[in-house]
Amino acid sequence: MRKPALLALADGRVWRGESLGAEGETVGEVVFNTAMTGYQEIMTDPSYKGQIVAMTYPLIGNYGINDEDVESRRPWVEGFVVREASPTPSSWRGRRTLDAYMREHAIVGIQGIDTRALTRHLRDHGAQEGVISTEELDPARLGARAEAAPGLLGRDLVREVTVAGPHGWKEATWDRVRGYRLPPAARFNVVAFDAGIKSNILRQLVSAGCDVTVVPASTSTSAVLERKPNGVFLSNGPGDPEGVPYLIETVRGLLGKVPIFGICLGHQILGLAAGGRTYKLKFGHHGANHPVKDLATGKVEITAQNHGFAVDPESVGPRGFLLSHVNLNDGTCEGFTHRELPVFSVQYHPEASPGPHDANHLFQRFADLMQGTKGG
């Protein structure tokens, strides 16, 4: 028999269900993710640090957990919410159940609730702080804890997920027969800032011919330039980009000195480094199959996304930046480029796996940009 569990939001709404994973209590901003698959990648994405993730698809865990589809060194979600967690996964790659994986990593979750009602509530009233508990079952007291919890605004969550020191990466993209492959010969020296970088980003970079050195988010401009990189990559990561002023300052010092490619939080950091403005979205973009239009080609890419903040494109326009991609659901900025400098970024995730692969070409675009800067 599973213990009863409650999910309480800061605005007083409460859902009753059963425990999933570890027993106990956890706090975080509650967001919903619309992907039908990829729960393992979602849980291990450092961008979800500080957040409780509710999956909108009703059956989660049906193919279990394997040892390969992880996006970082451990799971980072604060909590996990599903309608039904499969107790009997079926996959030739599966090694354990979702429930066992969550217990192994002390992730508190809840199942058996109406996730459709929760999603509609968050869509209408916005993402907000929440608490999942198997210990405190009084709705009023649990709601008060959620209301008192700190939000994401101004918090530096990057310090909690970044690496302690520089390291390399030598694993390329995955093949069904051979598994993760060895990378091709490197043509470019790339410094990748780890603000919560996903492993598949690194795989895509080395597959595009990059010799990658991953550095902590606190690395200075001078320390980066000492490595004489052909390019700099700005990674995804959790929380409010304005809570990471040291990284903003470093990127400001790199503008115009080296080609730069940013993804997600890296896109937002680049916007702030250029003197722009970011703002919090009502409930963010989390999931797969988000349509984004490339304004240069007119093509629509189906993308995977995970962010709660956005860049105001008008705020970076006076600094020479041009809006390059637009979200077709709400019209928000999904990317920009510069009129003169070798710099571009996107808000979505071109490396997403599983997920659409429409935007994988952006890694080759980064390689072409570095090649053009090198000459020859």
Beta strands, then each sheet from edge to edge (+ up, - down):
strand 1: 4-9
strand 2: 14-21
strand 3: 25-33
strand 4: 51-55
strand 5: 59-60
strand 6: 79-82
strand 7: 84-85
strand 8: 108-111
strand 9: 128-133
strand 10: 167-168
strand 11: 174-175
strand 12: 179-180
strand 13: 188-194
strand 14: 210-216
strand 15: 231-234
strand 16: 260-263
strand 17: 277-294
strand 18: 300-312
strand 19: 321-327
strand 20: 333-338
strand 21: 343-346
sheet 1: 1+ 2- 8+ 6+ 4+ 3+ 9- 1+
sheet 2: 5+ 7+
sheet 3: 10+ 14- 13- 15- 16- 21- 20+ 19- 17+ 18-
sheet 4: 11+ 12-
end
